Amino acid sequence: MKTKQMQNRKVAAFLLTAATALMLTGCAPKTPEAVLDRASIKSMVDQTASCENDTEMRVGLKAGKQEFSTEMKIKSEILTKPSYKAHMVMDTSITRMAPMKMEAYVMEDGDHYLLYMDAGTGKWEKQFVGKDEISSKLDQIGMSATQTNYMNYRNGMSNLTMNEETVNGVAAYHVVGDCSVAELQEDADSMLSSMGMDDSKIDWASIKPLKVEFWVNKKNYEPIKFSCDMTEMMQQLVDQAGGASSPVKIEVTEAFISNVWSNFGGVADFDVSKEASEALFKN
């Protein structure tokens, strides 16, 4: 009798385990849209308390025999609890110019933030930034790229496809899709203006969508990597903004951006460096 009861318990335990596994499998996202929706929640840093990020941006232009290229690499670490802290190091190389290194800290301090920055001169400055101003300030120094690129591109995506592969040693969903340029118009306008081009001439509806790629951790749906080759799009924009009719044709040889996220919830607490702590307030 006891043997039969034991067998029945084993069968019941097996069935319960199997049912649980089937239930969990049934709840897992089956579509690329569902995977990105899950990952977009995890990508919000305030949901995970902390993360590290590596951003890379490359742009190359050619006008006649003149070639120009710039490469920017940003390493950042972010904490959101118990208060917001961010540390960023940006290395930039530009054709025929010495490499530049910029470093910044953003530290929440009551109802405002303290921004510490060395703009590549070796001299630190600090300033108070209101909480309603911090987003635009981070945009100005490039720090927001590590946090917002994912959501900006995700919001405009369509025609999604998905497969599974390993990236950075992690089993991942690889999602590919088209991103509407309308979602990125503000960034494109800024880039064209910096090149002295007239963005009012652009027929935005004629610009082809970008091909965007995301890699998402299969186990916990944390974003791993994002990349986007914008070369063709930037060439279209430059041509329509006047580059095609200029005496010397401007060729976009490369326009690329990528983000790699890691160490969600694992960033150790940190404070500003000794040099930054001794900074004077900016006038």
C-alpha positions as CSV (number, residue, x, y, z in Angstrom):
1,M,0.0,0.0,0.0
2,K,2.8,2.4,1.0
3,T,4.6,1.5,-2.2
4,K,1.6,2.4,-4.3
5,Q,1.1,5.7,-2.5
6,M,4.7,6.5,-3.1
7,Q,4.4,5.7,-6.8
8,N,1.2,7.9,-7.0
9,R,3.1,10.8,-5.4
10,K,5.9,10.5,-7.8
11,V,3.5,10.4,-10.7
12,A,1.7,13.5,-9.3
13,A,5.0,15.3,-8.8
14,F,6.0,14.5,-12.4
15,L,2.7,15.7,-13.8
16,L,2.9,18.9,-11.7
17,T,6.4,19.6,-13.0
18,A,5.4,18.9,-16.6
19,A,2.3,21.1,-16.3
20,T,4.4,23.9,-14.9
21,A,7.0,23.6,-17.6
22,L,4.3,23.7,-20.3
23,M,2.7,26.7,-18.7
24,L,6.0,28.6,-18.6
25,T,6.7,27.6,-22.2
26,G,3.3,28.8,-23.2
27,C,3.8,32.2,-21.6
28,A,7.2,32.8,-23.3
29,P,7.0,35.3,-26.1
30,K,6.6,33.6,-29.5
31,T,6.8,36.6,-31.8
32,P,9.6,39.2,-32.3
33,E,7.1,41.9,-31.2
34,A,6.6,40.2,-27.9
35,V,10.3,39.6,-27.4
36,L,11.1,43.3,-27.9
37,D,8.2,44.4,-25.7
38,R,9.6,42.2,-22.9
39,A,13.1,43.5,-23.6
40,S,12.0,47.1,-23.7
41,I,10.8,46.9,-20.1
42,K,14.1,45.4,-19.0
43,S,16.0,48.0,-21.0
44,M,14.6,50.7,-18.8
45,V,17.5,51.2,-16.4
46,D,15.2,52.2,-13.5
47,Q,13.7,48.7,-13.6
48,T,17.0,47.0,-13.1
49,A,18.7,49.5,-10.7
50,S,21.9,49.5,-12.7
51,C,23.7,48.5,-15.9
52,E,26.8,49.1,-18.0
53,N,26.8,50.2,-21.6
54,D,29.2,50.5,-24.5
55,T,28.1,52.7,-27.4
56,E,30.0,53.1,-30.7
57,M,29.3,55.6,-33.5
58,R,31.1,55.9,-36.8
59,V,30.6,58.4,-39.6
60,G,32.6,58.7,-42.8
61,L,32.3,61.3,-45.6
62,K,34.1,61.8,-48.9
63,A,34.1,65.0,-51.0
64,G,36.3,64.8,-54.0
65,K,39.7,63.8,-52.8
66,Q,39.0,64.8,-49.3
67,E,38.0,62.2,-46.8
68,F,36.7,62.7,-43.3
69,S,35.8,60.2,-40.6
70,T,34.9,60.3,-36.9
71,E,34.6,57.5,-34.4
72,M,33.1,57.9,-31.0
73,K,33.2,55.2,-28.2
74,I,31.2,55.8,-25.0
75,K,31.6,53.6,-21.9
76,S,29.1,54.2,-19.2
77,E,27.8,52.8,-15.9
78,I,24.5,53.8,-14.4
79,L,22.9,53.4,-11.0
80,T,19.3,54.4,-10.2
81,K,18.8,53.3,-6.6
82,P,18.8,54.7,-4.0
83,S,19.6,57.8,-6.1
84,Y,20.6,58.3,-9.8
85,K,24.3,58.2,-10.6
86,A,26.0,57.9,-14.0
87,H,29.6,57.9,-15.1
88,M,30.6,58.2,-18.8
89,V,33.9,58.2,-20.6
90,M,33.8,59.2,-24.3
91,D,36.8,58.7,-26.6
92,T,36.6,60.5,-30.0
93,S,38.9,60.3,-33.0
94,I,38.4,62.7,-35.9
95,T,40.5,62.8,-39.1
96,R,43.6,65.0,-38.9
97,M,42.9,65.9,-35.2
98,A,44.4,64.6,-32.0
99,P,42.2,62.0,-30.2
100,M,39.9,63.5,-27.5
101,K,38.7,62.1,-24.3
102,M,35.7,63.5,-22.3
103,E,34.6,62.3,-18.9
104,A,31.4,63.1,-17.0
105,Y,29.5,62.2,-13.9
106,V,25.8,62.9,-13.2
107,M,24.9,62.7,-9.5
108,E,21.4,63.1,-8.2
109,D,21.4,65.7,-5.3
110,G,18.0,66.3,-3.8
111,D,15.7,68.2,-6.2
112,H,18.4,68.6,-8.8
113,Y,21.5,67.0,-10.3
114,L,25.2,67.8,-10.1
115,L,27.0,67.5,-13.5
116,Y,30.7,67.1,-13.3
117,M,32.5,67.3,-16.7
118,D,36.0,67.3,-18.2
119,A,35.4,68.3,-21.8
120,G,38.8,67.0,-22.9
121,T,40.9,69.8,-21.5
122,G,42.0,68.0,-18.3
123,K,40.1,70.6,-16.3
124,W,36.9,69.6,-14.4
125,E,33.9,71.8,-13.9
126,K,30.6,71.2,-12.2
127,Q,27.1,72.7,-12.4
128,F,23.7,72.3,-11.0
129,V,21.1,70.9,-13.5
130,G,17.4,70.9,-12.7
131,K,15.5,67.6,-13.1
132,D,13.5,69.1,-15.9
133,E,16.7,70.0,-17.8
134,I,18.7,66.8,-17.3
135,S,17.5,65.1,-20.5
136,S,18.5,67.9,-22.8
137,K,21.8,68.3,-21.0
138,L,22.6,64.6,-21.4
139,D,21.7,65.0,-25.1
140,Q,24.3,67.8,-25.4
141,I,27.1,65.7,-24.0
142,G,26.2,62.4,-25.7
143,M,25.4,60.5,-22.5
144,S,21.7,59.9,-23.3
145,A,22.7,57.8,-26.4
146,T,23.5,55.0,-24.0
147,Q,20.0,55.0,-22.6
148,T,17.5,56.1,-25.2
149,N,18.7,54.7,-28.5
150,Y,17.0,51.3,-27.8
151,M,13.6,52.8,-27.2
152,N,13.8,55.4,-30.0
153,Y,14.5,52.8,-32.6
154,R,12.2,50.2,-31.1
155,N,9.2,52.5,-31.3
156,G,9.4,52.9,-35.1
157,M,10.0,49.3,-36.1
158,S,7.9,47.1,-38.4
159,N,8.3,44.0,-40.6
160,L,10.0,42.2,-37.8
161,T,11.7,38.8,-38.2
162,M,13.4,36.7,-35.6
163,N,15.8,33.8,-35.2
164,E,18.0,32.4,-32.4
165,E,21.8,32.7,-32.2
166,T,24.6,33.2,-29.7
167,V,26.0,36.7,-29.2
168,N,28.7,37.7,-26.7
169,G,28.5,34.1,-25.4
170,V,24.8,34.4,-24.6
171,A,21.9,32.5,-26.2
172,A,19.8,35.2,-27.7
173,Y,16.8,36.1,-29.8
174,H,18.0,38.0,-32.9
175,V,15.3,40.4,-34.1
176,V,15.6,42.3,-37.4
177,G,13.2,45.0,-38.6
178,D,12.7,48.2,-40.5
179,C,12.7,51.5,-38.6
180,S,10.7,54.5,-39.8
181,V,13.0,57.5,-40.4
182,A,10.2,59.7,-39.0
183,E,11.1,58.4,-35.5
184,L,14.7,59.7,-36.0
185,Q,14.0,63.0,-37.9
186,E,15.1,65.2,-35.0
187,D,18.5,63.5,-34.8
188,A,18.9,63.6,-38.6
189,D,18.0,67.3,-38.7
190,S,20.6,68.1,-36.1
191,M,23.3,66.2,-38.0
192,L,22.5,67.9,-41.4
193,S,22.4,71.3,-39.8
194,S,25.9,70.7,-38.3
195,M,27.0,70.0,-41.9
196,G,25.5,73.3,-43.1
197,M,22.8,71.6,-45.2
198,D,19.1,72.6,-45.6
199,D,16.9,69.9,-44.2
200,S,13.7,71.7,-45.3
201,K,14.3,70.3,-48.8
202,I,14.0,66.7,-47.7
203,D,11.0,64.6,-48.6
204,W,11.0,62.5,-45.5
205,A,8.3,60.1,-46.9
206,S,10.8,59.1,-49.7
207,I,13.6,58.1,-47.3
208,K,13.9,54.3,-47.1
209,P,13.5,52.7,-43.6
210,L,16.5,51.7,-41.7
211,K,17.4,48.1,-41.1
212,V,17.8,47.7,-37.3
213,E,19.0,44.7,-35.4
214,F,18.4,43.7,-31.7
215,W,19.8,40.8,-29.7
216,V,17.8,39.9,-26.5
217,N,18.8,37.4,-23.8
218,K,16.6,34.3,-24.2
219,K,16.8,33.6,-20.4
220,N,15.7,36.9,-18.9
221,Y,14.9,39.2,-21.9
222,E,17.6,41.7,-21.1
223,P,18.7,43.6,-24.1
224,I,22.2,42.5,-25.1
225,K,23.0,44.5,-28.3
226,F,21.5,46.9,-30.8
227,S,23.1,47.9,-34.1
228,C,22.0,50.0,-37.1
229,D,23.8,50.8,-40.4
230,M,22.6,54.2,-41.5
231,T,24.9,54.7,-44.5
232,E,22.3,54.5,-47.2
233,M,19.8,56.7,-45.3
234,M,22.4,59.4,-44.6
235,Q,23.3,59.4,-48.3
236,Q,19.7,60.0,-49.3
237,L,19.4,62.8,-46.7
238,V,22.6,64.5,-47.8
239,D,21.6,64.2,-51.5
240,Q,18.2,65.8,-50.9
241,A,19.5,68.5,-48.6
242,G,21.8,69.8,-51.4
243,G,24.8,67.5,-51.4
244,A,23.9,66.0,-54.8
245,S,23.9,69.5,-56.4
246,S,27.1,70.8,-54.8
247,P,30.2,71.3,-57.0
248,V,31.8,68.4,-55.3
249,K,29.5,65.4,-54.6
250,I,29.4,64.4,-50.9
251,E,29.6,60.7,-50.4
252,V,28.6,59.1,-47.1
253,T,31.0,56.2,-46.8
254,E,29.8,55.0,-43.4
255,A,27.2,55.8,-40.7
256,F,26.9,53.2,-38.0
257,I,25.8,53.0,-34.4
258,S,25.7,50.2,-31.9
259,N,24.9,49.7,-28.2
260,V,26.0,46.8,-26.0
261,W,24.4,46.4,-22.5
262,S,25.7,44.3,-19.7
263,N,25.8,43.8,-15.9
264,F,22.2,44.6,-15.3
265,G,21.7,45.0,-11.5
266,G,25.4,44.4,-10.9
267,V,27.1,47.8,-11.0
268,A,28.9,48.6,-7.7
269,D,28.2,51.9,-6.0
270,F,30.6,54.6,-7.0
271,D,31.4,58.3,-6.4
272,V,33.1,61.0,-8.5
273,S,36.8,60.9,-8.8
274,K,39.1,63.0,-6.6
275,E,39.8,65.3,-9.6
276,A,36.1,65.8,-10.3
277,S,35.3,66.4,-6.6
278,E,37.7,69.3,-6.6
279,A,36.0,71.0,-9.6
280,L,34.9,74.6,-9.4
281,F,31.4,75.6,-10.3
282,K,30.9,76.6,-13.9
283,N,30.1,80.3,-14.4
